């Protein structure tokens, strides 16, 4: 077979079949076609990387290196039947090995330094990218929820209220009827005095029905009472109804007579004779003083208050329908009937069975605080006692309730004395 022509590149000569995978049949009979192709490409790349640099574009394009696929490279056999030569008799295997070593050395050697960009002073990184933030523990679910609430609705510091405003606000929160008070939704809105007549009348009837509902609630198991806490938030309380009070009387009486064996209000029964006797006496006091003498009259007082308030707000319908179409008319009716609501609450509170009288006549023998003094020493917020926990016991409230309760007591004593005198005089005439 005639050998194929030889090509020369910059003084380097090698047969064309070294770069041509379609070489002589004798070559193909000894070597795998794929291995021969990859070896040829590797040798060409070796000459390109280690040989002299070309300045002309044609030579540069001709000697562009080709990638070698490592996947297709099989193991190199240990012996070959045909060893083509390049560069003056150097074997093909030796040239390939030398080119591979030179190429790997250049890859691991120092790389050319790329031109550095202009220096730009780095800006201060955000707080979340700092070292402390990255090492900080993740926030808890409570913190995430609180952060969301602050973002969705930031808390606004409530406006300062005087003691008179606090008193009026507490009284309007107790029972339905206030123009701007929506007790079912537990919110108070700012009145614009531009409501349509239909809205005003609907609100009046809502107050009437709400008080009738509370009347039956106070007759049976009690009603819900709203009040504000230290953060000016509207909270929910409970006042006992008449039927619940009677039921509590029989529970307390049964606990007292059984010396603590029946104890529905406590998890454990008292142990020992002394503890049983003390428990029995305390339950007798709760049954007769707390339930009969205090609880039953208080429930009746609440029922009477609801009836009066329902009639009061029913009377509000007519003026609202007459002059409620004007802003001045709405202001007038709101002022009259809201203030009238507060007055009704006050007058029913200072009666002998009212809530204010219970506060004024409360005492503490252990602390040597007699009636009237004990209430005056009370803080504005007192939790754990039903007599104080539903109101803000401000100095203004203490003053007007003390004066009103004492005047009511004096009036009651005068009426009783007058009634006794009238009876005695009638008996004398007869």
C-alpha positions in Angstrom: 0.0 0.0 0.0 1.3 3.4 -0.9 1.9 5.7 2.0 -0.1 8.8 2.2 1.5 12.2 1.8 3.2 13.9 4.8 2.2 17.3 6.1 4.6 19.7 7.7 3.7 22.4 10.4 6.5 24.7 11.4 9.1 22.0 10.9 7.1 19.2 12.4 6.2 16.4 10.1 3.9 13.5 10.6 1.8 11.3 8.3 -1.7 12.5 7.6 -3.1 9.2 8.8 -2.1 10.1 12.3 -4.8 12.8 12.2 -7.2 10.9 9.9 -9.4 8.3 11.5 -9.9 6.7 8.0 -6.3 5.6 7.6 -4.9 2.4 6.0 -6.5 -0.9 6.6 -3.4 -2.2 8.3 -3.7 0.5 10.9 -7.4 -0.2 11.6 -6.7 -3.9 12.0 -4.4 -3.2 15.0 -6.2 -0.2 16.7 -9.7 0.6 17.8 -11.2 3.4 15.7 -12.4 5.4 18.6 -9.1 5.2 20.5 -7.2 6.2 17.4 -9.5 9.3 16.9 -9.0 10.5 20.4 -5.3 10.0 20.4 -5.0 11.9 17.1 -6.9 14.8 18.6 -4.8 14.8 21.7 -1.6 14.9 19.7 -2.9 17.8 17.7 -3.8 19.7 20.8 -0.3 19.0 22.3 1.3 20.5 19.3 -1.0 23.5 19.5 -0.3 24.1 23.2 3.5 23.5 23.2 4.4 24.5 19.7 5.3 28.0 18.5 2.6 30.7 18.4 1.1 31.6 15.1 0.4 35.1 14.2 -1.6 34.6 11.0 -5.3 34.0 11.2 -5.3 31.0 8.8 -2.7 29.1 10.8 -4.5 29.9 14.1 -7.8 28.6 12.7 -6.1 25.5 11.3 -4.4 24.6 14.6 -7.4 25.3 16.9 -7.4 22.6 19.6 -10.1 20.1 19.7 -11.7 18.7 22.9 -10.8 15.1 23.9 -13.6 13.0 25.3 -12.5 11.1 28.4 -15.5 8.9 28.2 -14.5 7.4 24.9 -10.9 6.7 26.0 -10.2 3.0 26.6 -7.2 1.6 28.3 -4.0 2.0 26.3 -2.7 -1.4 25.3 0.8 -2.4 26.5 2.1 -3.4 23.1 1.4 -2.1 19.6 2.2 -3.8 16.2 2.5 -0.5 14.4 4.2 2.6 15.9 4.0 5.7 13.7 6.8 8.2 14.2 7.0 12.0 14.4 9.7 14.5 15.0 12.5 12.3 13.8 11.6 8.8 14.9 9.8 9.5 18.2 7.1 7.0 18.8 3.5 8.0 18.8 3.0 6.7 22.3 5.9 8.7 23.7 4.8 11.8 21.9 1.2 11.4 23.2 2.5 10.8 26.8 4.8 13.8 26.7 2.1 16.0 25.3 -0.3 14.9 28.0 2.2 15.6 30.8 3.0 19.0 29.4 -0.6 19.9 29.0 -1.4 18.9 32.6 1.6 20.9 33.9 0.4 24.0 32.1 -3.1 23.5 33.6 -1.7 23.2 37.2 0.8 26.0 36.7 0.2 29.7 37.4 -2.6 31.1 35.4 -2.4 34.4 33.5 -3.5 37.3 35.7 -6.7 38.9 34.4 -6.9 42.7 34.5 -8.5 43.8 37.8 -11.6 46.0 37.7 -11.5 49.4 39.2 -11.8 49.5 43.0 -15.3 50.5 44.2 -15.7 51.0 47.9 -18.2 48.3 49.1 -21.4 49.6 50.6 -22.4 48.6 54.1 -24.0 45.2 54.1 -27.6 45.0 55.4 -28.1 43.9 59.0 -29.5 40.5 57.9 -26.2 39.6 56.3 -24.0 40.4 59.2 -22.1 37.7 61.1 -24.3 38.1 64.2 -27.5 37.9 62.2 -26.3 34.7 60.4 -25.3 33.1 63.7 -28.5 34.2 65.6 -31.2 31.5 66.2 -34.3 31.5 64.0 -37.2 33.5 65.4 -40.0 31.6 67.1 -43.6 31.4 65.9 -44.7 33.9 68.5 -42.2 36.4 67.4 -43.2 36.0 63.8 -46.8 36.4 64.6 -46.1 39.5 66.7 -44.1 41.0 63.9 -46.8 40.4 61.4 -49.4 42.0 63.7 -47.2 45.0 64.2 -46.8 45.3 60.4 -50.4 44.6 59.6 -51.9 46.8 62.2 -49.4 48.9 64.3 -50.5 49.5 67.8 -51.6 53.0 68.5 -51.3 54.4 72.0 -54.8 55.2 73.2 -55.7 58.8 73.8 -55.6 60.1 77.4 -59.0 60.0 79.1 -60.0 61.9 82.1 -61.7 60.2 85.1 -65.0 61.5 84.0 -64.6 60.1 80.5 -63.4 56.8 82.0 -66.5 56.6 84.1 -68.9 57.4 81.2 -67.1 54.8 79.1 -67.4 52.1 81.8 -71.1 52.7 82.2 -71.8 52.6 78.5 -69.9 49.3 78.2 -72.0 47.6 80.8 -75.4 47.5 78.9 -76.4 48.1 75.3 -77.7 51.5 74.2 -74.7 53.8 73.6 -74.7 55.5 70.2 -71.1 54.5 69.4 -70.9 51.3 71.4 -71.3 48.0 69.7 -71.1 45.5 72.5 -71.7 42.4 70.5 -68.6 43.2 68.4 -66.7 44.5 71.4 -65.8 47.8 69.8 -66.4 51.5 70.1 -66.4 53.6 67.0 -66.0 57.3 66.5 -69.4 58.9 65.7 -69.5 61.2 62.7 -73.1 62.4 63.5 -73.9 61.9 59.8 -75.7 58.6 60.1 -78.9 58.1 58.1 -82.2 58.0 60.0 -82.6 54.3 59.3 -79.3 53.6 60.9 -80.1 55.6 64.0 -83.5 53.9 64.5 -81.9 50.5 63.9 -79.3 51.3 66.6 -82.1 52.4 69.0 -84.0 49.2 68.6 -80.8 47.2 68.9 -80.3 48.8 72.3 -83.9 48.0 73.3 -83.6 44.4 72.3 -80.1 44.1 73.9 -81.4 45.2 77.3 -84.4 42.9 77.1 -82.0 40.1 76.4 -79.9 41.1 79.4 -83.1 41.2 81.5 -83.7 37.5 80.9 -80.0 36.8 81.2 -79.9 38.4 84.7 -83.1 36.4 85.5 -81.5 33.1 84.7 -77.7 32.3 84.4 -76.2 35.8 84.1 -75.0 38.1 81.4 -71.7 39.3 79.8 -70.2 42.5 81.0 -67.5 44.4 79.1 -64.8 46.5 80.8 -61.3 47.9 80.0 -58.0 46.7 81.4 -54.8 48.5 82.1 -53.9 48.6 78.4 -57.3 50.2 77.5 -58.4 47.0 75.8 -62.0 45.8 76.0 -62.3 42.6 78.1 -65.2 40.4 78.9 -66.6 39.6 82.4 -69.6 37.9 83.8 -72.2 38.8 86.3 -74.4 36.2 88.0 -78.1 35.8 87.2 -80.9 35.2 89.8 -81.3 31.5 89.0 -77.5 31.0 89.1 -77.3 32.8 92.5 -80.0 30.5 94.0 -78.2 27.5 92.6 -74.9 28.8 94.2 -76.8 29.2 97.5 -77.8 25.5 97.6 -74.2 24.4 96.6 -72.7 26.5 99.4 -75.2 25.2 101.8 -74.6 21.6 100.9 -70.8 22.1 101.2 -71.3 23.7 104.7 -73.6 21.0 106.0 -71.4 18.2 104.7 -68.3 19.7 106.2 -66.5 19.7 102.9 -67.4 16.2 101.7 -69.4 18.0 98.9 -67.0 20.5 97.4 -68.0 21.5 93.9 -66.0 24.7 94.0 -62.7 23.1 95.0 -60.6 20.2 93.7 -59.8 18.7 97.1 -61.9 18.2 100.3 -60.6 19.8 103.5 -58.7 17.4 105.8 -58.9 17.4 109.6 -61.6 18.5 112.0 -60.4 22.1 112.2 -60.1 22.6 108.5 -63.6 21.1 108.0 -65.1 23.4 110.6 -63.5 26.5 109.1 -64.6 25.4 105.6 -68.2 24.9 106.8 -68.3 28.3 108.4 -67.0 30.0 105.3 -69.5 28.3 103.1 -72.3 29.3 105.4 -71.2 32.9 105.1 -71.1 32.6 101.3 -74.5 31.0 101.2 -76.4 33.6 103.3 -74.3 36.7 103.0 -73.0 36.3 99.5 -75.8 34.6 97.8 -79.0 35.5 99.7 -78.3 39.0 101.1 -76.1 40.2 98.3 -76.5 38.1 95.2 -80.2 37.9 94.9 -80.8 41.7 95.4 -78.0 42.5 93.0 -79.6 40.3 90.3 -82.9 41.9 90.8 -81.2 45.3 90.6 -79.7 44.4 87.3 -83.0 43.2 85.9 -84.7 46.5 86.9 -81.8 48.4 85.3 -82.3 46.6 82.0 -86.0 47.3 82.0 -85.4 51.0 82.6 -82.7 51.2 79.9 -84.9 49.4 77.4 -87.6 51.9 77.9 -85.2 54.8 77.8 -83.7 53.8 74.4 -87.2 53.1 73.1 -88.0 56.7 73.8 -84.9 57.7 71.7 -86.5 56.4 68.5 -88.9 59.4 68.1 -86.4 62.2 68.4 -84.0 60.4 66.1 -86.7 60.0 63.5 -87.7 63.6 63.9 -84.4 65.5 63.9 -81.8 62.8 63.2 -81.5 63.9 59.6 -79.5 66.9 60.7 -76.0 66.8 62.2 -77.0 69.1 65.0 -80.0 66.9 65.8 -77.8 63.8 66.0 -75.4 65.5 68.3 -78.3 66.6 70.5 -80.0 63.2 70.8 -76.7 61.4 71.2 -75.7 63.7 74.1 -79.0 63.5 75.9 -79.6 59.8 75.7 -76.1 58.7 76.2 -75.7 60.9 79.3 -79.2 59.7 80.4 -77.9 56.1 80.1 -75.0 56.9 82.3 -77.3 58.6 84.9 -79.5 55.5 85.0 -76.5 53.3 85.6 -75.4 55.6 88.4 -78.7 55.8 90.2 -79.3 52.1 90.1 -75.7 51.5 91.3 -76.0 53.6 94.4 -79.3 52.0 95.6 -79.0 49.6 98.6 -78.8 46.7 96.2 -76.6 48.3 93.6 -73.0 47.6 92.7 -71.6 50.9 93.9 -73.1 50.4 97.4 -71.3 47.0 97.6 -68.0 48.7 96.9 -68.6 51.6 99.3 -69.7 49.4 102.2 -66.9 46.8 101.7 -64.4 46.3 104.6 -61.4 44.3 105.6 -61.1 43.5 109.2 -57.7 41.8 108.8 -56.2 45.1 107.5 -58.3 47.2 109.9 -60.0 49.0 107.0 -63.6 49.9 107.8 -66.3 50.5 105.2 -65.8 53.5 103.0 -62.0 53.6 103.8 -61.4 50.2 102.2 -62.9 51.3 98.9 -61.0 54.6 99.0 -57.7 52.7 99.4 -58.4 50.5 96.5 -56.3 50.8 93.3 -57.9 51.7 90.0 -57.7 48.1 88.7 -58.5 45.2 91.0 -58.7 41.7 89.6 -60.1 38.7 91.4 -63.1 40.5 93.1 -66.3 40.8 91.1 -67.1 44.1 92.9 -64.1 45.9 91.3 -62.9 43.9 88.4 -65.5 45.2 85.9 -64.9 48.9 86.6 -62.0 51.4 86.7 -62.1 52.6 90.3 -60.8 56.1 89.6 -60.8 58.8 92.3 -63.8 60.4 90.5 -65.8 57.1 90.7 -64.9 56.7 94.4 -66.0 60.2 95.2 -69.4 60.2 93.4 -70.2 56.6 94.5 -69.3 57.2 98.1 -71.4 60.4 98.2 -74.3 58.8 96.4 -74.3 55.6 98.4 -74.2 57.5 101.7 -77.1 59.8 100.6 -79.1 56.7 99.5 -78.5 55.1 102.9 -79.7 58.2 104.6 -82.7 58.5 102.4 -83.5 54.8 103.0 -83.2 55.3 106.8 -85.5 58.3 106.6 -88.1 56.5 104.6 -88.0 53.6 107.0 -88.3 55.9 109.9 -91.1 57.9 108.3 -92.9 54.6 107.6 -92.5 53.6 111.2 -93.7 56.9 112.5 -96.7 56.8 110.2 -97.6 53.3 111.4 -97.3 54.3 115.0 -99.4 57.4 114.5 -102.1 55.4 112.7 -102.2 52.9 115.6 -102.5 55.7 118.1 -105.4 57.2 116.2 -107.2 53.9 116.1 
